[in-house]
Amino acid sequence: MKFGTKVIHSGLKTDVATGAIITPIYQTSTYVQKKPGENLGYEYSRTANPTRTALEQSIASIENGKFAICYSSGMGAADAIIKLLKPGNTIVSNKDIYGGTYRMFEQVFTNFGLKFKYTDLKNPKNLLDEINSETKLIWLETPSNPLLEIINIKAIKKLIDKRKDIIIVVDNTFASPALQNPLNLGADIVLHSATKYLGGHSDLVMGALITNNKTLYNKLFLITKSCGAVPGPMDCFLALRGIKTLDVRMQKHCKNAHKINQFLSNCSKIGNIYWPGRRNHPNHLVAKKQMKDFGGMMSFTLKNNSFNNAVKIIKNTKLFKLAESLGGVESLISHPASMTHASIPKKEREKNNLSESLIRISIGIEDHEDLIKDLSQAINKIN
Ligand SMILES: *Cc1c(COP(=O)(O)O)cnc(C)c1O
């Protein structure tokens, strides 16, 4: 089945009691049992809930996976993955990752005896310098946040193919399953912040993990059921509803991004533009191969790299709302150095090209002419 059909039909089961076409919001914590140990497949909603089950089936299907588990947030999902490990284990991550993931690694899990190494995986071979017998997990984010770096997932898999003890995780939040399916490229677990493109309407916080590996699924399920970071049925309903338009939304996000890239390219005050669809992007050809299109996330700097000018632009856009998060139908603008990536020390930020004038935009699905007008008037206000 093609993606555009899957988003509508997967996880959809006509309600047996009423014939309702849409899975109801099963707003219940528990389920009446016939006798001890005999139930209709549900016993307590931390373990499973029918609205969540429908969503998990949908997400597994659109990510070309066998199993999915949903979480109360993307970080809840990431937390469950790290709990697969043991003290002493090492995680190798690419350098440019979501600030919240970095914070969880450094400020929470280093206290549990785990070691984290960050390296530039734009060139996959760099991985080999970091790997040893304690390496049990590789954490990839592609495209990455906020510099839209691209990592060749297939090449990473090939390099460590013999190490059956290493799990490859891909945070696929920026691409969404509409543009990239990491399980097909060698990933063992795919992570989503469903808060972003899957939900798509900036009205929920949720995470998801997808895998084809039954053993990994069983371990993750035990962790989830035991530790309890599960989403509520109302949020699952909203995510299911959001996913139905993921295909058409993503087409418009991408179309608008192509237009805005053209506009910014011709703008004399703009310095670097970070977007994998650009021919001068360092891994443009990899992106072209492993993604269907280049997505709606874009970052850019100003020629004079002025912090104040960046702030001025952000303050002056009207359609692009100043807010964290991304992937919703409405366009957002943010300043990573002072917002999402503020928890990364300034020195580290600068080392990693996260310059003070870097502006990140989440391009929504409004009319592109209005979006360009909005950016244009804000950029014209700086000198
Ligand atoms: C937002 C985000 C997360 C965290 O997800 P939450 O739902 O906010 O907990 C993880 N990775 C990426 C790439 C994100 O953008």
The ligand as a Gaussian input file, in Angstrom:
#p B3LYP/6-31G(d) Opt

LIG

0 1
 C       11.060000      17.980000      19.884000
 C       12.078000      16.981000      19.589000
 C       12.355000      15.944000      20.490000
 C       11.674000      15.842000      21.832000
 O       10.313000      15.580000      21.692000
 P        9.211000      16.103000      22.769000
 O        7.942000      15.585000      22.193000
 O        9.307000      17.583000      22.823000
 O        9.556000      15.473000      24.075000
 C       13.314000      15.003000      20.123000
 N       13.976000      15.102000      18.948000
 C       13.740000      16.079000      18.065000
 C       14.498000      16.130000      16.784000
 C       12.795000      17.062000      18.359000
 O       12.583000      18.053000      17.485000

